[in-house]
Amino acid sequence: MYSHKQKKILHVIHPPTFRWLLRQPKYPRKSVPRRNKLDHYASAVKKIEDNNTLVFIVDVKASKHELKQAGKKLYDTDVAKVSILKGLMERR
């Protein structure tokens, strides 16, 4: 009733692996790299001057209420509004 069959062996053929050589251009495509016109520090200072706004990098788990209390304690002023931006790295 039961026959002893051998299990079928599947052979997988992998293509050969080799390393691609990096390109060696004859000349750079851009003669001078572009400079960052507005870095993080300058953008934060611009917000302070224009919008009367402070910019911070804080802990991800901090709530708006905690941020408001910290701003009140740090600068001895009333905080009108707390806005949170999450970037690519999920930081606030």
Stockholm file with secondary structure:
# STOCKHOLM 1.0

chainA/1-92         MYSHKQKKILHVIHPPTFRWLLRQPKYPRKSVPRRNKLDHYASAVKKIEDNNTLVFIVDVKASKHELKQAGKKLYDTDVAKVSILKGLMERR
#=GR chainA/1-92 SS CCCCCCCCCCCCCCCCCCCCCCCCCSSCSSSSCCCCSSCHHHHHHHHHHHHCCCCCCCCTTCCHHHHHHHHHHHHSSCCCCCCCCCCTTSCC
#=GC SS_cons        CCCCCCCCCCCCCCCCCCCCCCCCCSSCSSSSCCCCSSCHHHHHHHHHHHHCCCCCCCCTTCCHHHHHHHHHHHHSSCCCCCCCCCCTTSCC
//
